């Protein structure tokens, strides 16, 4: 299933995987939240928890991953620092960006984010 994250003025298509957490997120859409932009991605706290399989929890990310961190219910879209990301544990990958992420590198501070489905399955 494909969703779109509209981060400020930047639209990022993301292809969700079939994990329990990704399916649960899809049922909660559309969703609006605030995220903090950093040098590695955009991160914000969901107003709900996502069920997930313990086997899906891992350290780090690949650039372009949309990840959920159950400890704190954090959602993040990462665009950089894959090589050093293994030090960040407790990640559940929900999907991967299906488009370029360069425009996110210029974001700073807090940004409004809207997550919506772009196709139904």
Biopython code that builds the backbone (N, CA, C, O; Angstrom):
import numpy as np
from Bio.PDB.StructureBuilder import StructureBuilder

atoms = [
    (1, "UNK", "N", (0.835, -1.168, 0.000)),
    (1, "UNK", "CA", (0.000, 0.000, 0.000)),
    (1, "UNK", "C", (0.889, 1.244, 0.000)),
    (1, "UNK", "O", (1.913, 1.291, 0.682)),
    (2, "UNK", "N", (0.494, 2.214, -0.750)),
    (2, "UNK", "CA", (1.252, 3.455, -0.826)),
    (2, "UNK", "C", (0.546, 4.544, -0.030)),
    (2, "UNK", "O", (-0.677, 4.683, -0.057)),
    (3, "UNK", "N", (1.373, 5.312, 0.681)),
    (3, "UNK", "CA", (0.888, 6.471, 1.408)),
    (3, "UNK", "C", (1.741, 7.664, 0.993)),
    (3, "UNK", "O", (2.788, 7.511, 0.366)),
    (4, "UNK", "N", (1.277, 8.839, 1.351)),
    (4, "UNK", "CA", (2.055, 10.046, 1.093)),
    (4, "UNK", "C", (2.231, 10.784, 2.400)),
    (4, "UNK", "O", (1.274, 10.991, 3.147)),
    (5, "UNK", "N", (3.463, 11.179, 2.670)),
    (5, "UNK", "CA", (3.755, 12.058, 3.786)),
    (5, "UNK", "C", (3.953, 13.441, 3.207)),
    (5, "UNK", "O", (4.876, 13.663, 2.422)),
    (6, "UNK", "N", (3.103, 14.367, 3.583)),
    (6, "UNK", "CA", (3.266, 15.759, 3.182)),
    (6, "UNK", "C", (3.929, 16.448, 4.361)),
    (6, "UNK", "O", (3.292, 16.736, 5.374)),
    (7, "UNK", "N", (5.221, 16.707, 4.208)),
    (7, "UNK", "CA", (6.051, 17.290, 5.254)),
    (7, "UNK", "C", (6.306, 18.729, 4.871)),
    (7, "UNK", "O", (7.127, 19.016, 4.000)),
    (8, "UNK", "N", (5.590, 19.641, 5.533)),
    (8, "UNK", "CA", (5.622, 21.024, 5.088)),
    (8, "UNK", "C", (5.094, 21.068, 3.670)),
    (8, "UNK", "O", (3.972, 20.631, 3.414)),
    (9, "UNK", "N", (5.877, 21.585, 2.749)),
    (9, "UNK", "CA", (5.478, 21.660, 1.339)),
    (9, "UNK", "C", (6.003, 20.496, 0.502)),
    (9, "UNK", "O", (5.783, 20.447, -0.708)),
    (10, "UNK", "N", (6.694, 19.565, 1.147)),
    (10, "UNK", "CA", (7.321, 18.453, 0.440)),
    (10, "UNK", "C", (6.427, 17.213, 0.528)),
    (10, "UNK", "O", (6.028, 16.815, 1.623)),
    (11, "UNK", "N", (6.114, 16.607, -0.609)),
    (11, "UNK", "CA", (5.319, 15.377, -0.649)),
    (11, "UNK", "C", (6.252, 14.195, -0.899)),
    (11, "UNK", "O", (7.002, 14.181, -1.875)),
    (12, "UNK", "N", (6.200, 13.203, -0.007)),
    (12, "UNK", "CA", (7.050, 12.029, -0.139)),
    (12, "UNK", "C", (6.174, 10.778, -0.213)),
    (12, "UNK", "O", (5.497, 10.446, 0.760)),
    (13, "UNK", "N", (6.175, 10.074, -1.357)),
    (13, "UNK", "CA", (5.445, 8.810, -1.431)),
    (13, "UNK", "C", (6.222, 7.722, -0.696)),
    (13, "UNK", "O", (7.446, 7.639, -0.802)),
    (14, "UNK", "N", (5.500, 6.895, 0.044)),
    (14, "UNK", "CA", (6.118, 5.799, 0.793)),
    (14, "UNK", "C", (5.328, 4.529, 0.521)),
    (14, "UNK", "O", (4.100, 4.513, 0.613)),
    (15, "UNK", "N", (6.044, 3.473, 0.186)),
    (15, "UNK", "CA", (5.426, 2.162, -0.014)),
    (15, "UNK", "C", (5.512, 1.403, 1.307)),
    (15, "UNK", "O", (6.601, 1.040, 1.755)),
    (16, "UNK", "N", (4.340, 1.162, 1.935)),
    (16, "UNK", "CA", (4.318, 0.426, 3.198)),
    (16, "UNK", "C", (4.568, -1.056, 2.943)),
    (16, "UNK", "O", (4.183, -1.594, 1.905)),
    (17, "UNK", "N", (5.220, -1.707, 3.905)),
    (17, "UNK", "CA", (5.421, -3.155, 3.806)),
    (17, "UNK", "C", (4.207, -3.864, 4.417)),
    (17, "UNK", "O", (3.250, -3.198, 4.811)),
    (18, "UNK", "N", (4.226, -5.150, 4.502)),
    (18, "UNK", "CA", (3.081, -5.906, 4.996)),
    (18, "UNK", "C", (3.117, -6.208, 6.483)),
    (18, "UNK", "O", (2.362, -7.059, 6.954)),
    (19, "UNK", "N", (3.978, -5.529, 7.235)),
    (19, "UNK", "CA", (4.089, -5.818, 8.666)),
    (19, "UNK", "C", (2.810, -5.442, 9.410)),
    (19, "UNK", "O", (2.004, -4.645, 8.928)),
    (20, "UNK", "N", (2.640, -6.030, 10.592)),
    (20, "UNK", "CA", (1.480, -5.728, 11.435)),
    (20, "UNK", "C", (1.435, -4.243, 11.769)),
    (20, "UNK", "O", (0.360, -3.643, 11.778)),
    (21, "UNK", "N", (2.581, -3.651, 12.042)),
    (21, "UNK", "CA", (2.623, -2.230, 12.388)),
    (21, "UNK", "C", (2.225, -1.356, 11.200)),
    (21, "UNK", "O", (1.494, -0.380, 11.371)),
    (22, "UNK", "N", (2.694, -1.693, 10.008)),
    (22, "UNK", "CA", (2.348, -0.913, 8.811)),
    (22, "UNK", "C", (0.856, -1.019, 8.508)),
    (22, "UNK", "O", (0.216, -0.025, 8.165)),
    (23, "UNK", "N", (0.307, -2.221, 8.635)),
    (23, "UNK", "CA", (-1.138, -2.398, 8.407)),
    (23, "UNK", "C", (-1.951, -1.600, 9.428)),
    (23, "UNK", "O", (-2.968, -0.997, 9.085)),
    (24, "UNK", "N", (-1.502, -1.601, 10.674)),
    (24, "UNK", "CA", (-2.200, -0.848, 11.720)),
    (24, "UNK", "C", (-2.127, 0.658, 11.456)),
    (24, "UNK", "O", (-3.110, 1.371, 11.657)),
    (25, "UNK", "N", (-0.972, 1.140, 11.010)),
    (25, "UNK", "CA", (-0.856, 2.557, 10.680)),
    (25, "UNK", "C", (-1.849, 2.921, 9.586)),
    (25, "UNK", "O", (-2.515, 3.953, 9.674)),
    (26, "UNK", "N", (-1.956, 2.096, 8.566)),
    (26, "UNK", "CA", (-2.852, 2.375, 7.438)),
    (26, "UNK", "C", (-4.303, 2.535, 7.895)),
    (26, "UNK", "O", (-5.053, 3.318, 7.313)),
    (27, "UNK", "N", (-4.694, 1.804, 8.921)),
    (27, "UNK", "CA", (-6.079, 1.911, 9.403)),
    (27, "UNK", "C", (-6.329, 3.217, 10.142)),
    (27, "UNK", "O", (-7.481, 3.604, 10.340)),
    (28, "UNK", "N", (-5.271, 3.898, 10.551)),
    (28, "UNK", "CA", (-5.385, 5.144, 11.314)),
    (28, "UNK", "C", (-5.289, 6.401, 10.428)),
    (28, "UNK", "O", (-5.314, 7.524, 10.931)),
    (29, "UNK", "N", (-5.180, 6.200, 9.131)),
    (29, "UNK", "CA", (-4.996, 7.335, 8.218)),
    (29, "UNK", "C", (-6.329, 7.869, 7.729)),
    (29, "UNK", "O", (-7.288, 7.106, 7.606)),
    (30, "UNK", "N", (-6.411, 9.169, 7.447)),
    (30, "UNK", "CA", (-5.334, 10.166, 7.464)),
    (30, "UNK", "C", (-4.969, 10.561, 8.892)),
    (30, "UNK", "O", (-5.757, 10.410, 9.825)),
    (31, "UNK", "N", (-3.768, 11.062, 9.027)),
    (31, "UNK", "CA", (-3.230, 11.441, 10.324)),
    (31, "UNK", "C", (-2.396, 12.712, 10.173)),
    (31, "UNK", "O", (-1.625, 12.847, 9.223)),
    (32, "UNK", "N", (-2.553, 13.629, 11.106)),
    (32, "UNK", "CA", (-1.740, 14.850, 11.125)),
    (32, "UNK", "C", (-0.930, 14.863, 12.413)),
    (32, "UNK", "O", (-1.444, 14.527, 13.480)),
    (33, "UNK", "N", (0.341, 15.250, 12.312)),
    (33, "UNK", "CA", (1.188, 15.367, 13.489)),
    (33, "UNK", "C", (2.311, 16.344, 13.228)),
    (33, "UNK", "O", (2.564, 16.739, 12.089)),
    (34, "UNK", "N", (2.971, 16.720, 14.282)),
    (34, "UNK", "CA", (4.148, 17.585, 14.179)),
    (34, "UNK", "C", (5.387, 16.706, 14.227)),
    (34, "UNK", "O", (5.456, 15.737, 14.984)),
    (35, "UNK", "N", (6.357, 17.066, 13.407)),
    (35, "UNK", "CA", (7.631, 16.347, 13.410)),
    (35, "UNK", "C", (8.762, 17.355, 13.530)),
    (35, "UNK", "O", (8.640, 18.511, 13.125)),
    (36, "UNK", "N", (9.849, 16.890, 14.091)),
    (36, "UNK", "CA", (11.057, 17.705, 14.164)),
    (36, "UNK", "C", (11.989, 17.277, 13.045)),
    (36, "UNK", "O", (12.268, 16.092, 12.865)),
    (37, "UNK", "N", (12.464, 18.261, 12.298)),
    (37, "UNK", "CA", (13.408, 17.986, 11.214)),
    (37, "UNK", "C", (14.824, 18.026, 11.776)),
    (37, "UNK", "O", (15.173, 18.917, 12.550)),
    (38, "UNK", "N", (15.632, 17.050, 11.375)),
    (38, "UNK", "CA", (17.025, 17.006, 11.815)),
    (38, "UNK", "C", (17.911, 16.735, 10.610)),
    (38, "UNK", "O", (17.438, 16.728, 9.473)),
    (39, "UNK", "N", (19.185, 16.512, 10.857)),
    (39, "UNK", "CA", (20.117, 16.249, 9.759)),
    (39, "UNK", "C", (19.993, 14.829, 9.220)),
    (39, "UNK", "O", (20.594, 14.515, 8.192)),
    (40, "UNK", "N", (19.228, 13.960, 9.886)),
    (40, "UNK", "CA", (19.080, 12.571, 9.431)),
    (40, "UNK", "C", (17.660, 12.202, 9.044)),
    (40, "UNK", "O", (17.445, 11.184, 8.385)),
    (41, "UNK", "N", (16.679, 13.017, 9.445)),
    (41, "UNK", "CA", (15.296, 12.696, 9.122)),
    (41, "UNK", "C", (14.310, 13.594, 9.827)),
    (41, "UNK", "O", (14.675, 14.606, 10.424)),
    (42, "UNK", "N", (13.050, 13.205, 9.746)),
    (42, "UNK", "CA", (11.962, 13.911, 10.408)),
    (42, "UNK", "C", (11.300, 12.915, 11.350)),
    (42, "UNK", "O", (10.992, 11.788, 10.962)),
    (43, "UNK", "N", (11.086, 13.341, 12.592)),
    (43, "UNK", "CA", (10.600, 12.430, 13.622)),
    (43, "UNK", "C", (9.517, 13.105, 14.449)),
    (43, "UNK", "O", (9.640, 14.276, 14.808)),
    (44, "UNK", "N", (8.454, 12.360, 14.749)),
    (44, "UNK", "CA", (7.380, 12.878, 15.585)),
    (44, "UNK", "C", (6.676, 11.752, 16.315)),
    (44, "UNK", "O", (6.761, 10.588, 15.923)),
    (45, "UNK", "N", (5.983, 12.112, 17.379)),
    (45, "UNK", "CA", (5.306, 11.120, 18.198)),
    (45, "UNK", "C", (3.879, 10.900, 17.714)),
    (45, "UNK", "O", (3.111, 11.849, 17.551)),
    (46, "UNK", "N", (3.535, 9.635, 17.487)),
    (46, "UNK", "CA", (2.174, 9.277, 17.117)),
    (46, "UNK", "C", (1.271, 9.387, 18.354)),
    (46, "UNK", "O", (1.737, 9.188, 19.476)),
    (47, "UNK", "N", (-0.002, 9.697, 18.160)),
    (47, "UNK", "CA", (-0.928, 9.768, 19.301)),
    (47, "UNK", "C", (-1.501, 8.400, 19.672)),
    (47, "UNK", "O", (-2.475, 8.322, 20.421)),
    (48, "UNK", "N", (-0.911, 7.329, 19.161)),
    (48, "UNK", "CA", (-1.368, 5.973, 19.420)),
    (48, "UNK", "C", (-0.196, 5.017, 19.253)),
    (48, "UNK", "O", (0.820, 5.367, 18.653)),
    (49, "UNK", "N", (-0.341, 3.817, 19.784)),
    (49, "UNK", "CA", (0.675, 2.772, 19.628)),
    (49, "UNK", "C", (0.318, 1.878, 18.453)),
    (49, "UNK", "O", (-0.854, 1.733, 18.106)),
    (50, "UNK", "N", (1.326, 1.286, 17.849)),
    (50, "UNK", "CA", (1.121, 0.335, 16.761)),
    (50, "UNK", "C", (1.503, -1.063, 17.238)),
    (50, "UNK", "O", (2.574, -1.244, 17.817)),
    (51, "UNK", "N", (0.643, -2.052, 17.003)),
    (51, "UNK", "CA", (1.037, -3.420, 17.336)),
    (51, "UNK", "C", (2.163, -3.843, 16.400)),
    (51, "UNK", "O", (2.209, -3.435, 15.239)),
    (52, "UNK", "N", (3.056, -4.653, 16.913)),
    (52, "UNK", "CA", (4.179, -5.090, 16.078)),
    (52, "UNK", "C", (4.683, -6.443, 16.567)),
    (52, "UNK", "O", (4.494, -6.807, 17.727)),
    (53, "UNK", "N", (5.310, -7.162, 15.689)),
    (53, "UNK", "CA", (5.914, -8.446, 16.035)),
    (53, "UNK", "C", (7.317, -8.187, 16.580)),
    (53, "UNK", "O", (8.063, -7.374, 16.036)),
    (54, "UNK", "N", (7.665, -8.883, 17.653)),
    (54, "UNK", "CA", (8.995, -8.722, 18.244)),
    (54, "UNK", "C", (10.094, -9.007, 17.224)),
    (54, "UNK", "O", (11.164, -8.402, 17.277)),
    (55, "UNK", "N", (9.832, -9.920, 16.305)),
    (55, "UNK", "CA", (10.831, -10.266, 15.284)),
    (55, "UNK", "C", (11.101, -9.115, 14.317)),
    (55, "UNK", "O", (12.120, -9.121, 13.628)),
    (56, "UNK", "N", (10.206, -8.131, 14.254)),
    (56, "UNK", "CA", (10.377, -6.990, 13.345)),
    (56, "UNK", "C", (11.212, -5.862, 13.951)),
    (56, "UNK", "O", (11.540, -4.902, 13.255)),
    (57, "UNK", "N", (11.559, -5.962, 15.230)),
    (57, "UNK", "CA", (12.333, -4.910, 15.909)),
    (57, "UNK", "C", (13.813, -5.130, 15.625)),
    (57, "UNK", "O", (14.330, -6.236, 15.781)),
    (58, "UNK", "N", (14.483, -4.068, 15.207)),
    (58, "UNK", "CA", (15.891, -4.163, 14.818)),
    (58, "UNK", "C", (16.588, -2.830, 15.078)),
    (58, "UNK", "O", (15.920, -1.821, 15.306)),
    (59, "UNK", "N", (17.917, -2.811, 15.048)),
    (59, "UNK", "CA", (18.638, -1.545, 15.157)),
    (59, "UNK", "C", (18.780, -0.887, 13.785)),
    (59, "UNK", "O", (18.852, -1.565, 12.759)),
    (60, "UNK", "N", (18.820, 0.435, 13.787)),
    (60, "UNK", "CA", (19.165, 1.196, 12.585)),
    (60, "UNK", "C", (18.101, 1.294, 11.522)),
    (60, "UNK", "O", (16.963, 0.855, 11.692)),
    (61, "UNK", "N", (18.518, 1.896, 10.402)),
    (61, "UNK", "CA", (17.631, 2.125, 9.273)),
    (61, "UNK", "C", (18.435, 2.184, 7.985)),
    (61, "UNK", "O", (19.660, 2.307, 7.995)),
    (62, "UNK", "N", (17.732, 2.095, 6.905)),
    (62, "UNK", "CA", (18.287, 2.396, 5.585)),
    (62, "UNK", "C", (17.763, 3.771, 5.204)),
    (62, "UNK", "O", (16.622, 4.103, 5.525)),
    (63, "UNK", "N", (18.568, 4.572, 4.527)),
    (63, "UNK", "CA", (18.104, 5.885, 4.088)),
    (63, "UNK", "C", (16.838, 5.700, 3.260)),
    (63, "UNK", "O", (16.815, 4.903, 2.322)),
    (64, "UNK", "N", (15.785, 6.436, 3.609)),
    (64, "UNK", "CA", (14.504, 6.314, 2.938)),
    (64, "UNK", "C", (13.481, 5.522, 3.738)),
    (64, "UNK", "O", (12.310, 5.482, 3.359)),
    (65, "UNK", "N", (13.891, 4.890, 4.837)),
    (65, "UNK", "CA", (12.964, 4.101, 5.650)),
    (65, "UNK", "C", (11.994, 4.976, 6.436)),
    (65, "UNK", "O", (12.348, 6.043, 6.938)),
    (66, "UNK", "N", (10.762, 4.489, 6.526)),
    (66, "UNK", "CA", (9.774, 5.014, 7.454)),
    (66, "UNK", "C", (9.751, 4.023, 8.607)),
    (66, "UNK", "O", (9.347, 2.874, 8.433)),
    (67, "UNK", "N", (10.183, 4.464, 9.781)),
    (67, "UNK", "CA", (10.319, 3.571, 10.927)),
    (67, "UNK", "C", (9.436, 4.007, 12.086)),
    (67, "UNK", "O", (9.095, 5.180, 12.239)),
    (68, "UNK", "N", (9.083, 3.022, 12.890)),
    (68, "UNK", "CA", (8.323, 3.214, 14.115)),
    (68, "UNK", "C", (9.187, 2.736, 15.272)),
    (68, "UNK", "O", (9.803, 1.672, 15.198)),
    (69, "UNK", "N", (9.231, 3.522, 16.336)),
    (69, "UNK", "CA", (9.955, 3.120, 17.544)),
    (69, "UNK", "C", (8.923, 2.926, 18.639)),
    (69, "UNK", "O", (8.399, 3.898, 19.181)),
    (70, "UNK", "N", (8.623, 1.651, 18.975)),
    (70, "UNK", "CA", (7.579, 1.380, 19.957)),
    (70, "UNK", "C", (7.804, 2.076, 21.302)),
    (70, "UNK", "O", (6.850, 2.506, 21.951)),
    (71, "UNK", "N", (9.051, 2.184, 21.711)),
    (71, "UNK", "CA", (9.352, 2.881, 22.954)),
    (71, "UNK", "C", (9.137, 4.375, 22.729)),
    (71, "UNK", "O", (10.030, 5.076, 22.252)),
    (72, "UNK", "N", (7.951, 4.850, 23.076)),
    (72, "UNK", "CA", (7.623, 6.257, 22.888)),
    (72, "UNK", "C", (6.699, 6.529, 21.719)),
    (72, "UNK", "O", (6.245, 7.661, 21.552)),
    (73, "UNK", "N", (6.406, 5.520, 20.901)),
    (73, "UNK", "CA", (5.504, 5.672, 19.749)),
    (73, "UNK", "C", (5.987, 6.726, 18.756)),
    (73, "UNK", "O", (5.207, 7.556, 18.288)),
    (74, "UNK", "N", (7.277, 6.684, 18.441)),
    (74, "UNK", "CA", (7.870, 7.640, 17.502)),
    (74, "UNK", "C", (7.783, 7.121, 16.074)),
    (74, "UNK", "O", (7.983, 5.933, 15.820)),
    (75, "UNK", "N", (7.486, 8.015, 15.156)),
    (75, "UNK", "CA", (7.475, 7.729, 13.730)),
    (75, "UNK", "C", (8.537, 8.609, 13.090)),
    (75, "UNK", "O", (8.606, 9.805, 13.373)),
    (76, "UNK", "N", (9.368, 8.026, 12.229)),
    (76, "UNK", "CA", (10.438, 8.802, 11.598)),
    (76, "UNK", "C", (10.615, 8.395, 10.147)),
    (76, "UNK", "O", (10.531, 7.218, 9.794)),
    (77, "UNK", "N", (10.860, 9.390, 9.321)),
    (77, "UNK", "CA", (11.261, 9.163, 7.939)),
    (77, "UNK", "C", (12.723, 9.599, 7.853)),
    (77, "UNK", "O", (13.051, 10.776, 7.999)),
    (78, "UNK", "N", (13.590, 8.614, 7.611)),
    (78, "UNK", "CA", (15.032, 8.884, 7.590)),
    (78, "UNK", "C", (15.533, 9.095, 6.168)),
    (78, "UNK", "O", (15.127, 8.394, 5.241)),
    (79, "UNK", "N", (16.427, 10.076, 6.008)),
    (79, "UNK", "CA", (17.007, 10.331, 4.693)),
    (79, "UNK", "C", (18.526, 10.330, 4.703)),
    (79, "UNK", "O", (19.149, 10.530, 3.660)),
    (80, "UNK", "N", (19.137, 10.105, 5.872)),
    (80, "UNK", "CA", (20.598, 10.149, 5.923)),
    (80, "UNK", "C", (21.124, 9.371, 7.129)),
    (80, "UNK", "O", (20.365, 8.990, 8.020)),
    (81, "UNK", "N", (22.430, 9.146, 7.138)),
    (81, "UNK", "CA", (23.210, 8.548, 8.215)),
    (81, "UNK", "C", (22.955, 7.057, 8.418)),
    (81, "UNK", "O", (23.129, 6.533, 9.518)),
    (82, "UNK", "N", (22.546, 6.388, 7.360)),
    (82, "UNK", "CA", (22.356, 4.935, 7.416)),
    (82, "UNK", "C", (23.593, 4.243, 7.983)),
    (82, "UNK", "O", (23.476, 3.306, 8.773)),
    (83, "UNK", "N", (24.771, 4.703, 7.583)),
    (83, "UNK", "CA", (26.018, 4.041, 7.965)),
    (83, "UNK", "C", (26.257, 4.040, 9.470)),
    (83, "UNK", "O", (26.953, 3.161, 9.978)),
    (84, "UNK", "N", (25.695, 5.005, 10.190)),
    (84, "UNK", "CA", (25.882, 5.092, 11.640)),
    (84, "UNK", "C", (24.621, 4.749, 12.431)),
    (84, "UNK", "O", (24.603, 4.903, 13.653)),
    (85, "UNK", "N", (23.583, 4.295, 11.766)),
    (85, "UNK", "CA", (22.280, 4.163, 12.417)),
    (85, "UNK", "C", (22.132, 2.946, 13.326)),
    (85, "UNK", "O", (21.197, 2.897, 14.125)),
    (86, "UNK", "N", (23.021, 1.971, 13.228)),
    (86, "UNK", "CA", (22.883, 0.753, 14.032)),
    (86, "UNK", "C", (22.933, 1.035, 15.532)),
    (86, "UNK", "O", (22.497, 0.203, 16.328)),
    (87, "UNK", "N", (23.448, 2.169, 15.921)),
    (87, "UNK", "CA", (23.496, 2.499, 17.356)),
    (87, "UNK", "C", (22.119, 2.847, 17.913)),
    (87, "UNK", "O", (21.942, 2.940, 19.128)),
    (88, "UNK", "N", (21.140, 3.039, 17.020)),
    (88, "UNK", "CA", (19.775, 3.358, 17.444)),
    (88, "UNK", "C", (18.932, 2.091, 17.365)),
    (88, "UNK", "O", (18.541, 1.671, 16.276)),
    (89, "UNK", "N", (18.657, 1.496, 18.490)),
    (89, "UNK", "CA", (17.906, 0.251, 18.534)),
    (89, "UNK", "C", (16.404, 0.473, 18.564)),
    (89, "UNK", "O", (15.920, 1.605, 18.551)),
    (90, "UNK", "N", (15.686, -0.631, 18.605)),
    (90, "UNK", "CA", (14.239, -0.588, 18.763)),
    (90, "UNK", "C", (13.466, -0.059, 17.583)),
    (90, "UNK", "O", (12.418, 0.559, 17.773)),
    (91, "UNK", "N", (13.936, -0.274, 16.376)),
    (91, "UNK", "CA", (13.285, 0.245, 15.173)),
    (91, "UNK", "C", (12.415, -0.830, 14.514)),
    (91, "UNK", "O", (12.800, -1.997, 14.453)),
    (92, "UNK", "N", (11.253, -0.429, 14.027)),
    (92, "UNK", "CA", (10.386, -1.299, 13.238)),
    (92, "UNK", "C", (10.157, -0.595, 11.905)),
    (92, "UNK", "O", (9.569, 0.485, 11.865)),
    (93, "UNK", "N", (10.612, -1.197, 10.830)),
    (93, "UNK", "CA", (10.459, -0.578, 9.515)),
    (93, "UNK", "C", (9.043, -0.805, 9.004)),
    (93, "UNK", "O", (8.563, -1.937, 8.935)),
    (94, "UNK", "N", (8.375, 0.310, 8.643)),
    (94, "UNK", "CA", (7.007, 0.267, 8.130)),
    (94, "UNK", "C", (6.969, 0.315, 6.614)),
    (94, "UNK", "O", (6.017, -0.164, 5.997)),
    (95, "UNK", "N", (7.998, 0.890, 6.012)),
    (95, "UNK", "CA", (8.026, 1.036, 4.559)),
    (95, "UNK", "C", (9.247, 1.819, 4.127)),
    (95, "UNK", "O", (10.157, 2.086, 4.912)),
    (96, "UNK", "N", (9.238, 2.178, 2.852)),
    (96, "UNK", "CA", (10.391, 2.866, 2.273)),
    (96, "UNK", "C", (9.913, 3.922, 1.280)),
    (96, "UNK", "O", (8.959, 3.705, 0.534)),
    (97, "UNK", "N", (10.586, 5.055, 1.285)),
    (97, "UNK", "CA", (10.242, 6.145, 0.369)),
    (97, "UNK", "C", (10.371, 5.681, -1.073)),
    (97, "UNK", "O", (11.329, 5.002, -1.443)),
    (98, "UNK", "N", (9.395, 6.061, -1.873)),
    (98, "UNK", "CA", (9.368, 5.675, -3.286)),
    (98, "UNK", "C", (9.716, 6.859, -4.180)),
    (98, "UNK", "O", (9.371, 6.876, -5.362)),
    (99, "UNK", "N", (10.392, 7.836, -3.620)),
    (99, "UNK", "CA", (10.771, 9.013, -4.390)),
    (99, "UNK", "C", (11.970, 9.691, -3.757)),
    (99, "UNK", "O", (12.429, 9.273, -2.694)),
    (100, "UNK", "N", (12.479, 10.726, -4.393)),
    (100, "UNK", "CA", (13.671, 11.411, -3.892)),
    (100, "UNK", "C", (13.412, 12.111, -2.557)),
    (100, "UNK", "O", (12.303, 12.564, -2.276)),
    (101, "UNK", "N", (14.460, 12.184, -1.751)),
    (101, "UNK", "CA", (14.366, 12.765, -0.410)),
    (101, "UNK", "C", (15.171, 14.047, -0.247)),
    (101, "UNK", "O", (15.206, 14.620, 0.843)),
    (102, "UNK", "N", (15.817, 14.505, -1.317)),
    (102, "UNK", "CA", (16.713, 15.656, -1.218)),
    (102, "UNK", "C", (16.021, 16.892, -0.633)),
    (102, "UNK", "O", (16.637, 17.643, 0.123)),
    (103, "UNK", "N", (14.759, 17.107, -0.973)),
    (103, "UNK", "CA", (14.052, 18.309, -0.505)),
    (103, "UNK", "C", (13.901, 18.332, 1.013)),
    (103, "UNK", "O", (13.738, 19.404, 1.596)),
    (104, "UNK", "N", (13.952, 17.181, 1.656)),
    (104, "UNK", "CA", (13.822, 17.136, 3.115)),
    (104, "UNK", "C", (15.070, 17.650, 3.818)),
    (104, "UNK", "O", (14.998, 18.094, 4.964)),
    (105, "UNK", "N", (16.197, 17.595, 3.153)),
    (105, "UNK", "CA", (17.455, 18.020, 3.776)),
    (105, "UNK", "C", (17.453, 19.499, 4.166)),
    (105, "UNK", "O", (18.197, 19.898, 5.061)),
    (106, "UNK", "N", (16.644, 20.300, 3.517)),
    (106, "UNK", "CA", (16.600, 21.734, 3.818)),
    (106, "UNK", "C", (15.630, 22.108, 4.924)),
    (106, "UNK", "O", (15.564, 23.276, 5.308)),
    (107, "UNK", "N", (14.875, 21.147, 5.447)),
    (107, "UNK", "CA", (13.906, 21.459, 6.487)),
    (107, "UNK", "C", (14.594, 21.622, 7.842)),
    (107, "UNK", "O", (15.575, 20.940, 8.140)),
    (108, "UNK", "N", (14.069, 22.527, 8.649)),
    (108, "UNK", "CA", (14.590, 22.740, 9.998)),
    (108, "UNK", "C", (13.423, 22.966, 10.949)),
    (108, "UNK", "O", (12.325, 23.338, 10.536)),
    (109, "UNK", "N", (13.682, 22.734, 12.220)),
    (109, "UNK", "CA", (12.675, 23.012, 13.236)),
    (109, "UNK", "C", (11.507, 22.037, 13.198)),
    (109, "UNK", "O", (11.647, 20.888, 12.780)),
    (110, "UNK", "N", (10.358, 22.519, 13.641)),
    (110, "UNK", "CA", (9.148, 21.709, 13.679)),
    (110, "UNK", "C", (8.349, 21.910, 12.407)),
    (110, "UNK", "O", (8.140, 23.041, 11.967)),
    (111, "UNK", "N", (7.903, 20.812, 11.816)),
    (111, "UNK", "CA", (7.120, 20.875, 10.588)),
    (111, "UNK", "C", (5.809, 20.120, 10.787)),
    (111, "UNK", "O", (5.756, 19.115, 11.496)),
    (112, "UNK", "N", (4.757, 20.623, 10.149)),
    (112, "UNK", "CA", (3.474, 19.936, 10.150)),
    (112, "UNK", "C", (3.511, 18.835, 9.104)),
    (112, "UNK", "O", (3.992, 19.039, 7.990)),
    (113, "UNK", "N", (2.998, 17.664, 9.473)),
    (113, "UNK", "CA", (3.018, 16.508, 8.581)),
    (113, "UNK", "C", (1.604, 15.936, 8.483)),
    (113, "UNK", "O", (0.888, 15.826, 9.478)),
    (114, "UNK", "N", (1.231, 15.583, 7.281)),
    (114, "UNK", "CA", (-0.044, 14.894, 7.041)),
    (114, "UNK", "C", (0.283, 13.600, 6.317)),
    (114, "UNK", "O", (1.012, 13.597, 5.325)),
    (115, "UNK", "N", (-0.263, 12.497, 6.824)),
    (115, "UNK", "CA", (-0.043, 11.188, 6.223)),
    (115, "UNK", "C", (-1.389, 10.688, 5.713)),
    (115, "UNK", "O", (-2.365, 10.608, 6.459)),
    (116, "UNK", "N", (-1.417, 10.351, 4.415)),
    (116, "UNK", "CA", (-2.664, 9.884, 3.793)),
    (116, "UNK", "C", (-2.385, 8.707, 2.891)),
    (116, "UNK", "O", (-1.284, 8.564, 2.359)),
    (117, "UNK", "N", (-3.381, 7.867, 2.719)),
    (117, "UNK", "CA", (-3.308, 6.801, 1.718)),
    (117, "UNK", "C", (-3.401, 7.435, 0.335)),
    (117, "UNK", "O", (-4.117, 8.417, 0.139)),
    (118, "UNK", "N", (-2.679, 6.870, -0.611)),
    (118, "UNK", "CA", (-2.783, 7.355, -1.976)),
    (118, "UNK", "C", (-3.366, 6.311, -2.906)),
    (118, "UNK", "O", (-3.670, 6.602, -4.063)),
    (119, "UNK", "N", (-3.523, 5.092, -2.402)),
    (119, "UNK", "CA", (-4.188, 4.036, -3.164)),
    (119, "UNK", "C", (-4.791, 3.062, -2.166)),
    (119, "UNK", "O", (-4.297, 2.909, -1.049)),
    (120, "UNK", "N", (-5.842, 2.421, -2.578)),
    (120, "UNK", "CA", (-6.515, 1.468, -1.681)),
    (120, "UNK", "C", (-6.188, 0.045, -2.094)),
    (120, "UNK", "O", (-6.058, -0.277, -3.275)),
    (121, "UNK", "N", (-6.057, -0.809, -1.057)),
    (121, "UNK", "CA", (-5.882, -2.243, -1.281)),
    (121, "UNK", "C", (-6.599, -2.986, -0.209)),
    (121, "UNK", "O", (-6.587, -4.217, -0.197)),
]
sb = StructureBuilder()
sb.init_structure("model")
sb.init_model(0)
sb.init_chain("A")
sb.init_seg("    ")
for serial, (resi, resn, name, xyz) in enumerate(atoms, 1):
    if name == "N":
        sb.init_residue(resn, " ", resi, " ")
    sb.init_atom(name, np.array(xyz, "f"), 0.0, 1.0, " ", f" {name:<3s}", serial, name[0])
structure = sb.get_structure()
